[in-house]
Amino acid sequence: MSLNLPAGIASIIQLFSRLFSTRVWKQAEVLMIGAILTTRKRTVSSILEVMGIAHEKNFQNYHRVLSRAVWSNLEASRILLMILVSIFVPSEPIIMGIDDTIERRKGKNIKAKGIYRDPVRSSHSQFVKVSGLRWLAVMLLVEIPWAQRVWALPFFTALAPSERYNQQLKRRHKSLTDWGRQMMLQIRRWLPNRELVMVADSSFAALELLFRVSQHKLPIHMITRLRLDAALYQPAPNRQSGTMGRPALKGRRLPNLEHISVDPNTHWQTVIVNNWYGQGKREVEICSDTAVWYHTAKPVVPIRWVLIRDPKGKFETQAILSTGLFYSPIQILEWFVRRWQVEVTFEEVRAHLGVETQRQWSDKAIARTTPLLLGLFSLVTVLAHHLQNDFQWQVRQTSWYSKHLPSFSDALALVRRFFWASTFSMSHESFEMVKVPRPLFERLRDIAVYAA
């Protein structure tokens, strides 16, 4: 199937053609555009139907793009990252978020699955277990100009197999922090000359991880939560000449942050956070200082800690840390609250891009499909960014849901309208009657009729 895409959009999509042979790229391009156009399950058969080639005799070749073809997920992530950085953060520090999510999957052929806590259905009072695959994703946390808010754009996703799966194969199990360290250092190799900041939740507040990435010759600065009872110390004093024994790792023990938070002598500074978890501006009180974090038999990590409390008392006092000591407390806090957008993206890809509806059983196809669907979120954002100057936004709203700025569903609708119009329309002027070829009309009819 040949696709007649305009040069501007084609130039973006063609950047991924270097991953494939010429023959496989034609099929991969169909799968890419079909995954954007379909509103049903993200299976290969649904994509072939929406692209009008459901009667293709060699349909198995499209399955083999995911299950057998030789191409690199890692290189695809690098290409996508370079596209995102060049468009959205050409010069400033690159802020990224890292987090894991569970893709609910069942079946004996899904080998790497495990039993995990379901973060969506669980609460503080109820623990819900789910069978599925655990994915670790790194996303670019960047403000989208036309949306006027920060979005989390996935570009690098890895499967973290369960401990039981690794035991069956008799190989060492890697924890989430092990996977996270490898992914961060890989990103550092891709971007050796850029300032990188990684924002994470408390799962990544591990001294070994913080030490490895922050003390690297090209450091990655991490921002994450910090326990209020963490053991903080002054830096080790300068070693005097002639002193016997091992050098000191730390200085005098400092008061716990829990004690500082209730000390009446603590000086609190009132600040305004511009985008507090998607709720607009929020006034909070903070205090901050530097220290070294140390635990027996663990590395010593210099940090800047920031205590946050709510003057209205709506949330409990909490602490975050930054391994970049030179960042201001308000900057650390504003970067940290961007992390919430990672959860928003996980929900968006389930709602609009069919994550958890794919049905591959091949190990290679499983390892490729979910990262591709997450990356599709970022690719749609890039295409919408390219199109928004030439097309008028149609922000969908109802009487019970009013909004003025486009969301991801509007960006996806814009890209879909463009593909339908540019690829299949036969009219050239805006005042002409739009001529819809019968095959296209029947395809659109089938999509509407069989949408459920």
Backbone hydrogen bonds in HBPLUS format (Angstrom, degrees):
<---DONOR---> <-ACCEPTOR-->    atom                        ^
c    i                          cat <-CA-CA->   ^        H-A-AA   ^      H-
h    n   atom  resd res      DA  || num        DHA   H-A  angle D-A-AA Bond
n    s   type  num  typ     dist DA aas  dist angle  dist       angle   num
A0010-ALA N   A0006-PRO O   2.87 MM   4  5.93 165.3  1.89 162.0 166.2     1
A0011-SER N   A0007-ALA O   2.87 MM   4  5.88 147.9  1.97 146.2 152.9     2
A0012-ILE N   A0009-ILE O   3.08 MM   3  5.37 131.6  2.32 103.6 115.8     3
A0013-ILE N   A0009-ILE O   3.13 MM   4  6.48 168.8  2.14 159.4 161.2     4
A0014-GLN N   A0010-ALA O   2.77 MM   4  5.77 156.2  1.83 150.4 157.6     5
A0015-LEU N   A0012-ILE O   3.24 MM   3  5.62 153.3  2.31 105.7 113.3     6
A0016-PHE N   A0013-ILE O   3.12 MM   3  6.01 164.1  2.15 123.9 127.4     7
A0017-SER N   A0014-GLN O   2.97 MM   3  5.07 158.2  2.01 107.1 114.2     8
A0019-LEU N   A0016-PHE O   3.18 MM   3  5.83 164.9  2.21 117.0 121.6     9
A0020-PHE N   A0017-SER O   3.11 MM   3  5.68 156.1  2.17 117.1 122.9    10
A0025-TRP N   A0021-SER O   2.86 MM   4  5.94 153.3  1.93 156.1 163.9    11
A0027-GLN N   A0024-VAL O   3.11 MM   3  5.32 121.1  2.47 100.8 114.7    12
A0028-ALA N   A0024-VAL O   2.87 MM   4  6.14 156.9  1.92 153.1 160.9    13
A0029-GLU N   A0025-TRP O   2.84 MM   4  5.95 156.8  1.90 153.0 157.5    14
A0030-VAL N   A0026-LYS O   3.38 MM   4  6.53 153.2  2.46 133.6 139.8    15
A0031-LEU N   A0027-GLN O   3.07 MM   4  6.37 158.4  2.12 148.1 153.7    16
A0032-MET N   A0028-ALA O   2.91 MM   4  6.13 152.3  1.98 146.8 154.5    17
A0033-ILE N   A0029-GLU O   3.07 MM   4  6.28 172.2  2.07 155.2 155.4    18
A0034-GLY N   A0030-VAL O   2.85 MM   4  5.84 158.0  1.90 148.1 155.6    19
A0035-ALA N   A0031-LEU O   2.91 MM   4  5.90 147.3  2.02 139.8 147.3    20
A0036-ILE N   A0033-ILE O   3.13 MM   3  5.19 131.4  2.37  96.9 109.8    21
A0037-LEU N   A0033-ILE O   3.01 MM   4  6.31 155.0  2.07 149.5 156.6    22
A0038-THR N   A0034-GLY O   2.92 MM   4  5.90 163.1  1.95 154.2 157.0    23
A0047-ILE N   A0043-THR O   3.12 MM   4  6.42 154.9  2.18 149.4 156.4    24
A0048-LEU N   A0044-VAL O   2.94 MM   4  6.21 158.6  1.99 153.0 158.5    25
A0049-GLU N   A0045-SER O   3.08 MM   4  6.27 150.0  2.17 143.4 151.2    26
A0050-VAL N   A0046-SER O   3.07 MM   4  6.33 163.8  2.10 149.3 152.7    27
A0051-MET N   A0047-ILE O   3.03 MM   4  6.17 141.8  2.18 145.2 155.5    28
A0053-ILE N   A0048-LEU O   2.91 MM   5  5.21 158.7  1.95 164.8 161.3    29
A0052-GLY N   A0049-GLU O   3.06 MM   3  5.18 159.7  2.10 105.1 111.0    30
A0056-GLU N   A0053-ILE O   3.15 MM   3  5.34 159.8  2.19 113.7 113.8    31
A0061-ASN N   A0058-ASN O   3.11 MM   3  5.92 161.8  2.15 121.0 125.5    32
A0062-TYR N   A0059-PHE O   3.06 MM   3  5.73 146.4  2.18 116.6 124.2    33
A0064-ARG N   A0060-GLN O   3.04 MM   4  6.32 150.1  2.13 146.6 155.0    34
A0065-VAL N   A0062-TYR O   3.37 MM   3  5.40 147.0  2.49  96.0 104.7    35
A0066-LEU N   A0063-HIS O   3.12 MM   3  5.80 142.3  2.27 115.0 122.6    36
A0067-SER N   A0063-HIS O   3.16 MM   4  6.37 156.3  2.22 142.9 150.1    37
A0068-ARG N   A0064-ARG O   2.87 MM   4  4.88 158.8  1.92 126.1 130.8    38
A0069-ALA N   A0064-ARG O   2.76 MM   5  5.90 164.1  1.78 168.5 165.5    39
A0076-ALA N   A0072-SER O   3.14 MM   4  6.37 151.8  2.23 140.2 148.0    40
A0077-SER N   A0073-ASN O   2.97 MM   4  6.29 150.1  2.06 147.9 155.6    41
A0078-ARG N   A0074-LEU O   3.08 MM   4  6.43 152.7  2.16 144.2 151.5    42
A0079-ILE N   A0075-GLU O   3.01 MM   4  6.26 160.8  2.04 151.4 155.5    43
A0080-LEU N   A0076-ALA O   3.02 MM   4  6.22 164.5  2.04 148.8 153.1    44
A0081-LEU N   A0077-SER O   2.91 MM   4  6.09 160.1  1.95 149.8 155.5    45
A0082-MET N   A0078-ARG O   3.02 MM   4  6.25 161.8  2.06 150.6 154.8    46
A0083-ILE N   A0079-ILE O   3.07 MM   4  6.36 153.0  2.15 148.3 155.5    47
A0084-LEU N   A0080-LEU O   3.01 MM   4  6.28 166.2  2.03 155.0 158.0    48
A0085-VAL N   A0081-LEU O   2.89 MM   4  6.06 168.5  1.90 159.5 162.6    49
A0086-SER N   A0082-MET O   3.05 MM   4  6.03 162.8  2.08 142.6 147.6    50
A0087-ILE N   A0083-ILE O   3.20 MM   4  6.35 143.2  2.34 144.1 153.0    51
A0088-PHE N   A0084-LEU O   2.89 MM   4  5.88 174.0  1.89 160.0 161.9    52
A0089-VAL N   A0085-VAL O   3.06 MM   4  4.89 143.8  2.20 120.4 131.1    53
A0094-ILE N   A0195-GLU O   2.87 MM 101  6.16 164.6  1.89 175.1 170.0    54
A0197-VAL N   A0094-ILE O   2.95 MM 103  6.12 158.6  2.00 165.1 160.0    55
A0141-LEU N   A0095-ILE O   2.85 MM  46  5.48 165.2  1.88 144.0 147.4    56
A0096-MET N   A0197-VAL O   2.82 MM 101  6.14 159.6  1.86 164.9 171.9    57
A0199-VAL N   A0096-MET O   2.69 MM 103  6.01 160.8  1.73 153.2 159.8    58
A0097-GLY N   A0139-MET O   2.79 MM  42  5.20 157.0  1.84 149.3 157.3    59
A0139-MET N   A0097-GLY O   2.81 MM  42  5.20 162.5  1.84 155.1 161.0    60
A0098-ILE N   A0199-VAL O   3.11 MM 101  6.48 149.6  2.21 164.4 168.4    61
A0099-ASP N   A0137-ALA O   3.13 MM  38  5.73 156.0  2.19 154.7 162.0    62
A0137-ALA N   A0099-ASP O   2.91 MM  38  5.73 169.8  1.92 169.5 166.1    63
A0101-THR N   A0135-TRP O   2.93 MM  34  5.46 147.3  2.04 148.5 158.6    64
A0135-TRP N   A0101-THR O   2.94 MM  34  5.46 170.9  1.95 165.0 167.8    65
A0103-GLU N   A0133-LEU O   2.79 MM  30  5.10 168.1  1.80 157.0 159.2    66
A0133-LEU N   A0103-GLU O   2.88 MM  30  5.10 154.0  1.94 144.7 147.1    67
A0105-ARG N   A0131-SER O   3.22 MM  26  6.16 140.1  2.39 120.1 131.3    68
A0110-ILE N   A0107-GLY O   3.22 MM   3  5.66 162.9  2.25 112.2 117.4    69
A0162-SER N   A0112-ALA O   3.34 MM  50  5.97 156.9  2.40 136.0 142.6    70
A0114-GLY N   A0132-GLY O   2.87 MM  18  5.70 154.9  1.94 157.2 160.0    71
A0132-GLY N   A0114-GLY O   3.04 MM  18  5.70 161.0  2.07 158.9 165.1    72
A0116-TYR N   A0130-VAL O   2.94 MM  14  5.49 164.3  1.96 159.7 159.5    73
A0130-VAL N   A0116-TYR O   2.83 MM  14  5.49 147.9  1.93 153.7 163.7    74
A0118-ASP N   A0128-VAL O   2.75 MM  10  5.58 177.0  1.75 162.3 162.4    75
A0122-SER N   A0118-ASP O   2.96 MM   4  5.73 145.5  2.08 151.4 160.2    76
A0123-SER N   A0126-GLN O   2.86 MM   3  5.05 170.0  1.86 148.8 151.6    77
A0160-ALA N   A0134-ARG O   2.91 MM  26  5.53 172.4  1.91 158.1 159.8    78
A0136-LEU N   A0158-ALA O   2.86 MM  22  5.34 168.9  1.87 161.0 164.5    79
A0158-ALA N   A0136-LEU O   2.90 MM  22  5.34 159.5  1.94 148.3 154.6    80
A0138-VAL N   A0156-PHE O   2.79 MM  18  5.27 159.0  1.83 158.3 165.5    81
A0155-PHE N   A0138-VAL O   3.21 MM  17  6.40 162.6  2.24 168.4 163.0    82
A0140-LEU N   A0153-LEU O   2.83 MM  13  4.93 160.2  1.87 135.8 132.0    83
A0153-LEU N   A0140-LEU O   2.87 MM  13  4.93 165.8  1.89 139.4 142.5    84
A0142-VAL N   A0151-TRP O   3.14 MM   9  5.74 154.7  2.21 164.6 164.3    85
A0151-TRP N   A0142-VAL O   2.92 MM   9  5.74 164.9  1.94 154.4 150.4    86
A0144-ILE N   A0149-ARG O   2.96 MM   5  5.89 162.2  1.99 157.1 151.2    87
A0147-ALA N   A0144-ILE O   3.14 MM   3  5.35 135.0  2.35 105.9 118.5    88
A0148-GLN N   A0144-ILE O   2.81 MM   4  5.78 132.2  2.04 155.6 170.3    89
A0166-ASN N   A0162-SER O   3.23 MM   4  6.59 158.2  2.28 147.2 152.2    90
A0167-GLN N   A0163-GLU O   2.95 MM   4  6.19 148.9  2.05 147.0 156.1    91
A0168-GLN N   A0164-ARG O   3.01 MM   4  6.27 151.4  2.10 146.7 153.6    92
A0169-LEU N   A0165-TYR O   3.21 MM   4  6.52 144.5  2.34 141.4 150.5    93
A0170-LYS N   A0166-ASN O   2.93 MM   4  5.96 105.5  2.50 131.3 149.3    94
A0171-ARG N   A0166-ASN O   3.00 MM   5  5.38 170.7  2.01 150.4 153.4    95
A0170-LYS N   A0167-GLN O   3.06 MM   3  4.75 150.1  2.15  94.1 103.4    96
A0178-ASP N   A0175-SER O   3.09 MM   3  5.12 122.8  2.43  95.2 109.7    97
A0179-TRP N   A0175-SER O   3.04 MM   4  6.45 162.9  2.07 154.6 158.2    98
A0180-GLY N   A0176-LEU O   2.76 MM   4  5.96 158.4  1.80 148.1 155.4    99
A0181-ARG N   A0177-THR O   2.90 MM   4  6.02 154.8  1.97 141.9 147.4   100
A0182-GLN N   A0178-ASP O   3.14 MM   4  6.42 165.3  2.16 151.5 154.6   101
A0183-MET N   A0179-TRP O   2.96 MM   4  6.21 162.1  1.99 154.4 159.5   102
A0184-MET N   A0180-GLY O   2.92 MM   4  6.08 160.7  1.96 150.3 155.6   103
A0185-LEU N   A0181-ARG O   3.01 MM   4  6.19 166.4  2.03 153.5 157.0   104
A0186-GLN N   A0182-GLN O   2.98 MM   4  6.14 144.4  2.11 141.4 151.4   105
A0187-ILE N   A0183-MET O   3.00 MM   4  6.29 154.6  2.07 147.6 153.7   106
A0188-ARG N   A0184-MET O   2.94 MM   4  6.27 150.7  2.02 146.2 155.0   107
A0189-ARG N   A0185-LEU O   3.07 MM   4  6.35 144.8  2.19 138.1 146.5   108
A0190-TRP N   A0186-GLN O   3.09 MM   4  6.46 143.5  2.23 141.7 151.9   109
A0190-TRP N   A0187-ILE O   3.09 MM   3  4.97 119.8  2.47  91.7 107.0   110
A0191-LEU N   A0187-ILE O   2.92 MM   4  6.17 145.4  2.04 148.2 157.9   111
A0221-HIS N   A0196-LEU O   3.13 MM  25  6.36 156.9  2.18 157.2 150.0   112
A0198-MET N   A0221-HIS O   2.77 MM  23  6.17 159.1  1.81 157.9 165.2   113
A0223-ILE N   A0198-MET O   2.82 MM  25  6.18 153.1  1.90 159.3 161.7   114
A0200-ALA N   A0223-ILE O   2.94 MM  23  6.35 157.0  1.99 164.4 170.2   115
A0204-PHE N   A0201-ASP O   3.18 MM   3  6.09 165.8  2.20 125.8 128.9   116
A0205-ALA N   A0202-SER O   3.12 MM   3  5.07 168.0  2.13 109.4 110.4   117
A0210-LEU N   A0206-ALA O   2.94 MM   4  6.19 172.9  1.94 164.8 166.8   118
A0211-PHE N   A0207-LEU O   2.88 MM   4  5.94 158.7  1.93 148.2 154.2   119
A0212-ARG N   A0208-GLU O   3.02 MM   4  6.17 165.1  2.04 147.5 151.4   120
A0213-VAL N   A0209-LEU O   3.16 MM   4  6.35 166.5  2.18 159.2 161.0   121
A0214-SER N   A0210-LEU O   2.99 MM   4  5.80 152.2  2.07 142.1 150.5   122
A0215-GLN N   A0211-PHE O   2.95 MM   4  5.59 150.8  2.04 143.8 149.4   123
A0220-ILE N   A0213-VAL O   2.87 MM   7  5.40 164.1  1.90 137.8 143.2   124
A0323-THR N   A0222-MET O   2.96 MM 101  5.49 152.4  2.04 149.9 158.7   125
A0224-THR N   A0321-LEU O   3.13 MM  97  5.58 147.9  2.23 140.7 150.5   126
A0321-LEU N   A0224-THR O   2.75 MM  97  5.58 160.5  1.78 165.2 170.9   127
A0226-LEU N   A0319-ALA O   3.01 MM  93  5.27 156.2  2.06 128.7 124.5   128
A0230-ALA N   A0227-ARG O   3.27 MM   3  5.24 163.0  2.30 108.3 108.2   129
A0258-GLU N   A0228-LEU O   3.14 MM  30  4.99 141.8  2.29 140.3 131.5   130
A0294-TYR N   A0231-ALA O   3.31 MM  63  6.13 168.6  2.32 167.9 171.2   131
A0254-LEU N   A0232-LEU O   2.89 MM  22  5.54 174.5  1.89 145.3 144.2   132
A0233-TYR N   A0292-VAL O   2.86 MM  59  5.22 155.1  1.92 150.0 158.3   133
A0292-VAL N   A0233-TYR O   2.87 MM  59  5.22 157.2  1.92 149.9 154.8   134
A0234-GLN N   A0252-ARG O   2.86 MM  18  5.34 154.5  1.93 147.1 155.6   135
A0251-GLY N   A0234-GLN O   2.66 MM  17  4.58 148.1  1.76 154.3 144.4   136
A0243-THR N   A0240-GLN O   3.23 MM   3  5.78 152.1  2.31 139.2 137.6   137
A0259-HIS N   A0256-ASN O   3.05 MM   3  5.29 124.8  2.37 100.7 113.8   138
A0260-ILE N   A0256-ASN O   3.06 MM   4  6.47 157.2  2.12 148.1 154.9   139
A0261-SER N   A0257-LEU O   2.87 MM   4  6.02 150.0  1.96 146.5 153.7   140
A0262-VAL N   A0259-HIS O   3.24 MM   3  5.56 142.6  2.39 104.0 113.4   141
A0263-ASP N   A0259-HIS O   3.06 MM   4  6.10 117.5  2.47 142.0 158.4   142
A0263-ASP N   A0260-ILE O   3.31 MM   3  5.04 149.2  2.41  94.6 103.5   143
A0266-THR N   A0263-ASP O   3.11 MM   3  5.57 168.0  2.12 117.4 121.0   144
A0269-GLN N   A0286-ILE O   2.78 MM  17  5.25 170.2  1.79 154.2 157.6   145
A0286-ILE N   A0269-GLN O   2.85 MM  17  5.25 158.8  1.89 143.0 148.4   146
A0271-VAL N   A0284-VAL O   2.93 MM  13  5.70 168.8  1.94 166.3 169.9   147
A0284-VAL N   A0271-VAL O   3.06 MM  13  5.70 160.6  2.09 158.0 164.2   148
A0273-VAL N   A0282-ARG O   2.87 MM   9  5.25 170.5  1.88 156.9 154.4   149
A0282-ARG N   A0273-VAL O   2.96 MM   9  5.25 146.4  2.07 141.0 151.6   150
A0276-TRP N   A0280-GLY O   2.84 MM   4  5.68 172.0  1.84 156.0 153.2   151
A0279-GLN N   A0276-TRP O   2.93 MM   3  5.39 157.8  1.97 116.8 124.1   152
A0285-GLU N   A0309-ARG O   2.98 MM  24  5.36 172.8  1.98 166.7 166.7   153
A0309-ARG N   A0285-GLU O   2.92 MM  24  5.36 161.0  1.96 155.8 160.3   154
A0287-CYS N   A0307-LEU O   3.18 MM  20  5.33 142.2  2.33 134.3 141.9   155
A0307-LEU N   A0287-CYS O   2.86 MM  20  5.33 165.2  1.88 164.0 167.7   156
A0289-ASP N   A0305-TRP O   3.29 MM  16  5.79 149.9  2.38 145.6 152.8   157
A0305-TRP N   A0289-ASP O   2.94 MM  16  5.79 147.8  2.05 166.0 176.3   158
A0291-ALA N   A0303-ILE O   2.99 MM  12  5.61 156.0  2.04 158.1 160.6   159
A0303-ILE N   A0291-ALA O   2.84 MM  12  5.61 171.3  1.85 158.0 160.0   160
A0293-TRP N   A0301-VAL O   2.85 MM   8  5.30 170.0  1.86 147.5 147.4   161
A0301-VAL N   A0293-TRP O   3.14 MM   8  5.30 169.1  2.16 148.0 151.2   162
A0298-LYS N   A0295-HIS O   2.85 MM   3  5.32 143.5  1.99 148.7 145.4   163
A0304-ARG N   A0322-SER O   2.86 MM  18  5.22 153.8  1.93 149.6 158.4   164
A0322-SER N   A0304-ARG O   2.90 MM  18  5.22 138.3  2.08 140.1 153.1   165
A0306-VAL N   A0320-ILE O   2.87 MM  14  5.37 154.8  1.93 158.8 160.1   166
A0320-ILE N   A0306-VAL O   3.00 MM  14  5.37 154.4  2.07 146.1 154.1   167
A0308-ILE N   A0318-GLN O   2.81 MM  10  5.43 164.9  1.83 167.1 167.7   168
A0318-GLN N   A0308-ILE O   3.01 MM  10  5.43 156.3  2.07 152.7 158.7   169
A0313-GLY N   A0310-ASP O   2.91 MM   3  5.04 156.1  1.96 107.8 115.8   170
A0327-TYR N   A0324-GLY O   3.45 MM   3  5.99 171.1  2.46 114.5 117.0   171
A0331-GLN N   A0328-SER O   3.09 MM   3  5.20 119.0  2.48  99.3 114.4   172
A0332-ILE N   A0328-SER O   2.97 MM   4  6.29 159.8  2.01 158.2 163.9   173
A0333-LEU N   A0329-PRO O   2.99 MM   4  6.21 159.9  2.03 149.2 154.4   174
A0334-GLU N   A0330-ILE O   2.97 MM   4  6.12 161.5  2.00 146.2 150.9   175
A0335-TRP N   A0331-GLN O   2.99 MM   4  6.16 156.9  2.04 148.8 155.0   176
A0336-PHE N   A0332-ILE O   2.92 MM   4  6.09 149.9  2.02 143.7 152.6   177
A0337-VAL N   A0333-LEU O   3.08 MM   4  6.36 159.0  2.12 155.1 158.2   178
A0338-ARG N   A0335-TRP O   3.22 MM   3  5.39 144.7  2.36 100.1 110.2   179
A0339-ARG N   A0336-PHE O   3.01 MM   3  5.72 161.5  2.04 119.5 124.9   180
A0340-TRP N   A0337-VAL O   3.44 MM   3  6.07 159.3  2.48 113.2 116.4   181
A0341-GLN N   A0338-ARG O   3.00 MM   3  5.86 156.1  2.06 126.3 131.3   182
A0342-VAL N   A0339-ARG O   2.98 MM   3  5.66 156.4  2.03 119.6 126.2   183
A0343-GLU N   A0340-TRP O   3.09 MM   3  5.57 126.0  2.39 109.8 120.9   184
A0344-VAL N   A0340-TRP O   3.34 MM   4  6.76 151.8  2.43 142.1 150.1   185
A0345-THR N   A0341-GLN O   2.95 MM   4  6.20 155.1  2.01 147.6 152.7   186
A0346-PHE N   A0342-VAL O   3.09 MM   4  6.41 158.7  2.14 149.1 154.4   187
A0347-GLU N   A0343-GLU O   3.15 MM   4  6.43 153.1  2.23 145.0 151.5   188
A0348-GLU N   A0344-VAL O   2.91 MM   4  6.20 152.1  1.99 147.3 155.9   189
A0349-VAL N   A0345-THR O   2.94 MM   4  6.16 164.7  1.97 161.7 163.1   190
A0351-ALA N   A0347-GLU O   2.99 MM   4  6.21 154.1  2.06 146.8 154.3   191
A0352-HIS N   A0348-GLU O   2.79 MM   4  5.81 162.4  1.82 159.2 162.6   192
A0353-LEU N   A0349-VAL O   3.15 MM   4  4.74 141.1  2.31 108.7 118.9   193
A0355-VAL N   A0349-VAL O   3.22 MM   6  5.90 174.9  2.22 140.0 138.4   194
A0357-THR N   A0354-GLY O   2.95 MM   3  5.31 153.2  2.02 137.7 136.5   195
A0366-ILE N   A0362-SER O   2.87 MM   4  6.09 159.4  1.91 157.5 163.2   196
A0367-ALA N   A0363-ASP O   3.03 MM   4  6.23 160.4  2.07 147.4 152.5   197
A0368-ARG N   A0364-LYS O   3.12 MM   4  6.27 126.0  2.42 136.6 150.0   198
A0368-ARG N   A0365-ALA O   3.20 MM   3  5.11 138.3  2.39  93.3 105.0   199
A0369-THR N   A0365-ALA O   2.90 MM   4  5.88 161.3  1.94 156.8 160.1   200
A0372-LEU N   A0368-ARG O   3.12 MM   4  6.25 149.2  2.22 146.4 155.5   201
A0372-LEU N   A0369-THR O   3.07 MM   3  5.10 117.0  2.49  96.4 112.2   202
A0373-LEU N   A0369-THR O   2.94 MM   4  6.28 153.8  2.01 155.4 162.8   203
A0374-LEU N   A0370-THR O   2.99 MM   4  6.24 159.0  2.03 155.1 160.7   204
A0375-GLY N   A0371-PRO O   2.87 MM   4  6.02 157.1  1.92 142.9 150.0   205
A0376-LEU N   A0372-LEU O   2.83 MM   4  6.01 132.0  2.06 137.4 151.0   206
A0377-PHE N   A0374-LEU O   3.11 MM   3  5.49 140.2  2.28 105.1 115.0   207
A0378-SER N   A0375-GLY O   3.07 MM   3  5.31 118.7  2.46 101.1 114.6   208
A0379-LEU N   A0375-GLY O   3.00 MM   4  6.34 157.7  2.05 149.9 156.8   209
A0380-VAL N   A0376-LEU O   2.88 MM   4  5.98 163.4  1.91 150.6 154.0   210
A0381-THR N   A0377-PHE O   3.17 MM   4  6.39 153.3  2.25 139.2 146.5   211
A0382-VAL N   A0378-SER O   2.94 MM   4  6.26 154.2  2.00 149.7 156.4   212
A0383-LEU N   A0379-LEU O   2.94 MM   4  6.20 162.7  1.97 153.6 157.9   213
A0384-ALA N   A0380-VAL O   2.86 MM   4  6.04 160.4  1.90 150.8 156.4   214
A0385-HIS N   A0381-THR O   2.91 MM   4  6.06 151.2  1.99 143.0 151.3   215
A0386-HIS N   A0382-VAL O   2.99 MM   4  6.27 145.8  2.11 143.4 152.6   216
A0387-LEU N   A0383-LEU O   2.94 MM   4  6.18 143.4  2.07 143.5 154.0   217
A0388-GLN N   A0384-ALA O   2.89 MM   4  5.81 137.8  2.07 149.4 158.1   218
A0390-ASP N   A0387-LEU O   2.96 MM   3  5.57 145.8  2.08 120.1 129.4   219
A0391-PHE N   A0387-LEU O   3.06 MM   4  6.06 135.7  2.26 156.9 168.8   220
A0398-THR N   A0401-TYR O   2.95 MM   3  4.99 158.1  2.00 138.0 141.8   221
A0401-TYR N   A0398-THR O   3.23 MM   3  4.99 151.6  2.31  94.5 102.9   222
A0410-ASP N   A0407-SER O   3.13 MM   3  5.29 125.1  2.45  99.3 112.8   223
A0411-ALA N   A0407-SER O   3.04 MM   4  6.42 153.8  2.11 149.2 157.0   224
A0412-LEU N   A0408-PHE O   2.82 MM   4  6.07 160.8  1.86 156.6 161.3   225
A0413-ALA N   A0409-SER O   2.99 MM   4  6.14 152.5  2.07 136.9 144.5   226
A0414-LEU N   A0410-ASP O   2.92 MM   4  6.14 153.1  1.99 146.0 153.0   227
A0415-VAL N   A0411-ALA O   3.07 MM   4  6.36 162.3  2.10 150.2 154.0   228
A0416-ARG N   A0412-LEU O   2.94 MM   4  6.15 157.3  1.99 148.2 155.0   229
A0417-ARG N   A0413-ALA O   2.88 MM   4  6.07 163.2  1.91 150.8 155.2   230
A0418-PHE N   A0414-LEU O   3.01 MM   4  6.22 155.2  2.07 145.6 152.7   231
A0419-PHE N   A0415-VAL O   2.98 MM   4  6.26 161.0  2.02 149.8 154.3   232
A0420-TRP N   A0416-ARG O   2.93 MM   4  6.18 169.8  1.94 159.2 161.6   233
A0421-ALA N   A0417-ARG O   2.90 MM   4  5.98 164.2  1.92 148.6 153.7   234
A0422-SER N   A0418-PHE O   2.78 MM   4  5.73 169.9  1.79 156.2 159.5   235
A0423-THR N   A0419-PHE O   3.09 MM   4  5.64 152.2  2.17 135.5 142.9   236
A0424-PHE N   A0420-TRP O   3.22 MM   4  5.81 151.0  2.31 132.5 139.7   237
A0425-SER N   A0421-ALA O   3.03 MM   4  5.04 149.4  2.13 127.7 134.6   238
A0432-GLU N   A0429-GLU O   3.22 MM   3  5.44 160.1  2.26 106.2 112.3   239
A0440-LEU N   A0437-PRO O   3.05 MM   3  5.37 117.1  2.46 105.7 120.6   240
A0441-PHE N   A0437-PRO O   2.90 MM   4  6.21 162.0  1.93 157.3 163.4   241
A0442-GLU N   A0438-ARG O   2.87 MM   4  6.07 163.5  1.90 160.2 163.3   242
A0443-ARG N   A0439-PRO O   2.97 MM   4  6.14 147.5  2.08 139.1 148.3   243
A0444-LEU N   A0440-LEU O   2.89 MM   4  6.17 163.6  1.92 158.4 161.4   244
A0445-ARG N   A0441-PHE O   2.91 MM   4  6.09 152.9  1.98 144.8 153.1   245
A0446-ASP N   A0442-GLU O   2.93 MM   4  6.12 157.0  1.98 143.4 149.2   246
A0447-ILE N   A0443-ARG O   2.97 MM   4  6.24 154.7  2.04 147.2 154.2   247
A0448-ALA N   A0444-LEU O   3.05 MM   4  6.28 157.6  2.10 147.0 152.2   248
A0449-VAL N   A0445-ARG O   2.87 MM   4  6.06 163.9  1.90 154.5 159.4   249
A0450-TYR N   A0446-ASP O   2.83 MM   4  5.77 163.9  1.86 149.6 154.1   250
